[in-house]
Amino acid sequence: MSVEARRLVIAVDGPAAAGKGTLARRLAAELALPYLDTGLLYRAVGRRLLDRGADPTDPVAAAAEACALTHADLGREDLRGPEADRAASAVAAIPAVRAALLDWQRDFGRRHGAVMDGRDIGTVVFPEAPVKLFVSASPEERARRRWVEMRARGQFLPLEQVEAEMRARDAQDSARSVAPLKPAEDAALLDTTSLDAEEAFAAALALVRARMAQD
């Protein structure tokens, strides 16, 4: 792999439970690139605040925790679930938190290249990325997937509650003034609603290779 290829950044954005994380991990393995789930950064900041009994919407407290974030925080086992989802969405709307984490993400990608998934990789973190995907699925299907994941972890919430909370987070993430959730203008769109894991990966890999061939 050439130096240029090793420094390739592939941006994979989209809402929760659309399948972007699974696709990004598989693309990274296929292309021998590092992988970063940027959502874990915000989840970890939110969890640090919850640990301290602080309000995730408090900009001063949230910014302090973002600056104190360590790699160990990203390995915690309690970064998933409704409580972590709500805290992550709250801190992600705070400009000072996003600013604190922006350089961290850019440094990761520029060192060796990467496949990075999140909500603003292609629009804010790496707007110059040559390959951008925006992965989506219907709210009903995304809620079903998240519900199945939660049951596997021993969390038994009603499907209706999972869907309601997911729609609320979609609305908050799309309406925030800083780095709202939206496709980059030059992103390739992939709807995974009716695709199984293998079909979604094949479609994503085809889109990535087509974009890489254009450069």
CORJO-V18764 format. One line per field, one symbol per residue. phi: phi as a letter, one per 30 degrees, with the letter a starting at -180 (. if undefined). psi: psi as a letter, one per 40 degrees, with the letter a starting at -180 (. if undefined). Layout:
BEGIN
phi = ???
psi = ???
END
This chain:
BEGIN
phi = .dedddcdcccbclddidjdddddddddddchcdbbcdddddddddddddecicddcddddddddddcdbddddcdcccbjeddeddddddddcedddddcddedddedddbiacbcabbddcbdbdcedbbcbcbadedddddddddddddcicccdeddddddddddeddddcddchddaddecddcbcceccdddddddddddddddddddc
psi = hiddddehhhhhiiiifeedddddddddddefiihhgddddddddddddddefiheehdddddddddehidddeeiefeiiddddddddddeehddddddeddddddddddeiihhiaefdedddgeehdhhihhiiiddddddddddddddeehgiiddddddddddddddddeidhfihiiideihhhhedehiddddddddddddddddde.
END
